[in-house]
Amino acid sequence: MNLVIIQARLGSTRLPNKIFSDITDNITILDLLIERVRQSKKVDRVVVATTYKDSDLALVKYCTSKGYEVFRGSENDCLDRHYQCGLSIGASSVSKIPSDVPFIDPVLIDKNLSLFETNCYDFVSTLHPPTFPDGMDIETMTFQALENAWKNAKKPFEREHTTPYIWDNPHLFKIGSIKSDQKHDYFMKYRFTIDYLEDLKFMRKVYKFFIIEDLFFTWQNLVKFLDENPSIYSINKNYIGVNWYGNHIDELKTFDPSKTK
């Protein structure tokens, strides 16, 4: 079973309750993300994995009202949250997709899962190395690899970010990667994730002028649209390249420091 776990909580310090933000009338960031993940032909089950914090009870109630499957686990040990969720369901593989990437491309999800299934990899992703725009984040691993990380990952950032123990130890795991056109550094040119108010304004503009005509666009369609509409592209361009990796450059063995601010 191909299980997708959407890691979500409401306690974001930069933009609180961001996944509840409306991207248009009655459609939240979380709604759009789940709808797009469900367009994947290879995903069998989608679960929103949140925390036991009282503040995330509203997320549990929202998911229940929408018919979204929900799981509750550790707040800061996201590796444990993913492991316990996969264990409770009996998943053979787990795909990690964050809750702040509503423009995720279902075609990329299927490509990632196809490579994973046909080459006996332990781990396959679209972001190690990062060659797609920030916000096309898909990481798929065997449950055995997830369990190995759960047992052996010791560093706090390895627990918080779930997968670093796997992808940063290629001598321990068979690692695969989906790569975009290497002639272009898409990762450092576009930003399709939401952490700041400017990101939300950007996504609303994109939805209004583009996505509403084609809800299941590809990432290439979006890049073309932004190239043709620089005023929209510029809304959140100051945050391009801002990500958690920058806080752990000295600890990571396989991440290119040029891929972060």
C-alpha positions in Angstrom: 0.0 0.0 0.0 1.3 3.4 -1.0 0.5 5.7 2.0 0.9 9.5 1.8 1.3 11.2 5.1 0.7 14.9 5.1 2.5 16.4 8.1 0.4 19.2 9.5 -0.1 21.4 12.6 -1.6 24.8 13.4 1.2 26.2 15.5 3.4 27.8 12.8 5.2 30.8 14.3 5.7 32.7 11.0 2.2 32.3 9.7 -0.2 30.8 12.3 -3.0 28.6 11.0 -1.5 28.9 7.5 -3.1 25.6 6.2 -6.6 27.0 7.1 -6.0 30.1 5.0 -8.4 30.4 2.2 -6.7 30.3 -1.2 -10.1 31.2 -2.7 -13.6 31.2 -1.3 -14.2 28.0 0.8 -11.0 26.3 -0.4 -8.2 26.2 2.1 -4.5 25.5 1.5 -5.1 22.1 3.0 -8.1 21.4 0.9 -6.2 22.2 -2.3 -3.2 20.1 -1.3 -5.3 17.0 -0.5 -7.4 17.3 -3.7 -4.2 17.5 -5.8 -2.6 14.5 -4.0 -5.7 12.5 -4.6 -5.3 13.0 -8.3 -2.3 10.7 -8.2 -3.0 7.4 -9.8 -0.6 5.5 -7.5 -1.6 6.8 -4.1 -3.7 4.3 -2.1 -4.3 6.3 1.1 -3.9 9.8 2.4 -3.6 10.6 6.1 -3.1 14.0 7.8 -0.7 13.5 10.6 -0.9 16.1 13.3 0.0 16.4 17.0 -1.6 15.7 20.4 -1.5 19.4 21.3 -4.8 20.9 22.3 -4.2 23.6 19.7 -4.4 21.0 17.0 -7.8 19.7 18.0 -9.3 22.2 15.6 -7.4 20.5 12.8 -8.6 17.1 13.8 -12.2 18.4 13.9 -11.7 20.0 10.5 -10.3 16.9 8.9 -13.2 14.8 10.4 -15.8 17.2 9.0 -14.2 17.0 5.6 -13.8 13.2 5.6 -10.0 13.4 5.7 -8.3 10.6 7.6 -6.3 12.0 10.5 -3.7 10.6 12.9 -2.2 12.2 16.0 1.3 11.9 17.3 4.4 13.6 18.7 4.7 17.4 18.2 8.5 17.7 17.7 9.5 14.2 16.9 8.0 14.0 13.4 10.0 10.9 12.6 8.1 9.1 15.4 4.8 10.6 14.1 5.4 9.2 10.6 6.6 5.9 12.0 3.7 5.4 14.3 1.2 6.4 11.6 2.7 4.0 9.1 2.8 1.3 11.8 -0.8 1.7 12.8 -2.0 1.4 9.2 0.4 -1.4 8.1 1.9 0.6 5.2 4.5 -1.1 3.1 5.7 2.3 1.9 5.3 5.9 3.2 5.4 9.1 1.2 6.0 12.3 3.1 4.5 15.5 1.8 4.4 18.6 3.9 1.1 20.5 4.4 2.4 23.8 3.1 2.8 22.7 -0.6 -0.7 23.1 -2.1 0.7 23.2 -5.7 2.2 19.7 -5.5 2.2 18.1 -8.9 0.3 14.7 -9.0 2.3 13.7 -12.1 5.5 14.1 -10.0 4.0 12.0 -7.2 3.4 9.2 -9.7 6.8 9.5 -11.2 8.4 9.3 -7.8 6.3 6.2 -6.9 7.1 4.6 -10.2 10.8 4.9 -9.8 10.5 3.7 -6.2 8.5 0.6 -7.2 10.5 -0.5 -10.2 14.0 -0.2 -8.8 13.9 -1.6 -5.3 15.0 1.6 -3.7 14.8 2.3 0.0 14.1 6.0 -0.6 13.2 8.1 -3.6 12.5 11.8 -3.7 12.2 15.0 -5.8 14.4 17.0 -3.5 17.7 15.2 -2.8 19.2 16.7 -4.7 16.8 19.6 -5.0 16.2 20.4 -8.7 12.5 21.2 -8.8 10.9 24.4 -7.5 10.6 24.6 -3.7 7.2 23.2 -3.0 7.3 20.1 -5.1 8.4 18.0 -2.1 7.8 14.3 -2.3 9.8 11.7 -0.3 8.9 8.0 -0.5 10.6 5.3 1.6 10.0 1.7 2.5 8.5 1.2 5.9 11.7 -0.8 6.8 13.8 2.3 6.0 11.5 4.5 8.1 11.8 2.0 10.9 15.6 2.0 10.6 15.7 5.8 10.9 13.2 5.7 13.8 15.5 3.3 15.7 18.8 4.9 14.9 18.4 8.7 14.2 19.7 10.6 17.2 20.2 14.2 16.2 17.3 16.5 17.0 17.0 17.8 13.4 16.9 14.1 12.2 13.9 13.5 14.4 12.2 16.9 13.6 12.5 16.6 9.8 11.8 12.9 9.6 14.0 11.8 6.6 17.5 13.3 6.9 18.9 10.2 8.6 18.0 8.2 5.4 18.9 10.6 2.6 22.1 11.8 4.3 23.4 8.3 4.7 23.5 6.9 1.1 26.0 4.2 2.3 23.2 2.7 4.4 20.3 3.0 2.0 19.7 2.7 -1.7 18.7 6.2 -2.7 16.9 7.3 -5.9 16.0 10.7 -7.2 13.6 12.3 -9.7 15.4 15.2 -11.4 14.1 18.1 -13.4 15.8 19.6 -16.5 19.4 20.1 -15.2 19.9 23.0 -17.6 17.9 25.1 -15.2 18.2 25.6 -11.4 14.5 25.6 -10.7 14.9 25.2 -7.0 16.6 28.6 -6.6 14.3 30.4 -9.0 10.8 29.6 -7.8 9.0 29.2 -4.5 5.7 27.3 -4.2 5.6 26.7 -0.5 3.9 28.8 2.2 5.6 30.2 5.3 5.1 33.9 5.0 2.2 36.3 4.2 3.8 37.0 0.9 3.6 33.4 0.0 -0.1 33.3 0.7 -0.6 36.5 -1.4 1.3 34.8 -4.2 -0.7 31.7 -4.1 -4.0 33.5 -4.1 -2.9 35.5 -7.2 -1.8 32.4 -9.0 -5.0 30.6 -8.2 -7.1 33.6 -9.4 -5.3 34.1 -12.7 -4.3 30.6 -13.5 -5.2 27.6 -11.5 -8.9 28.3 -11.5 -8.9 27.4 -15.2 -6.9 24.2 -14.7 -7.0 22.9 -11.1 -4.6 20.0 -12.0 -1.9 21.9 -13.7 1.7 20.6 -13.9 4.7 22.3 -12.3 5.9 23.2 -15.9 2.6 25.0 -16.6 3.1 27.0 -13.4 6.7 27.9 -14.3 5.6 29.1 -17.7 2.8 31.2 -16.2 5.2 32.9 -13.8 7.8 33.5 -16.5 5.0 35.3 -18.4 3.8 37.2 -15.3 6.8 38.7 -13.5 4.6 40.9 -11.3 3.1 37.8 -9.7 6.5 36.0 -9.5 7.9 39.0 -7.6 5.5 38.8 -4.8 7.4 36.2 -2.7 10.7 36.1 -4.6 12.6 37.5 -1.6 12.1 34.2 0.2 13.3 31.9 -2.6 15.9 29.6 -1.1 14.9 30.1 2.5 14.6 26.7 4.1 15.5 24.7 7.2 18.7 23.2 5.6 20.5 26.5 6.2 20.5 25.9 10.0 22.3 22.6 9.7 24.8 23.0 6.8 27.7 21.9 9.1 25.9 18.7 10.1 24.7 17.6 6.7 27.0 15.5 4.5 25.1 15.4 1.2 23.4 18.8 0.9 24.7 21.6 -1.4 25.1 24.8 0.7 24.4 26.9 -2.4 20.8 25.6 -2.3 19.9 27.8 0.7 20.1 31.3 2.0 
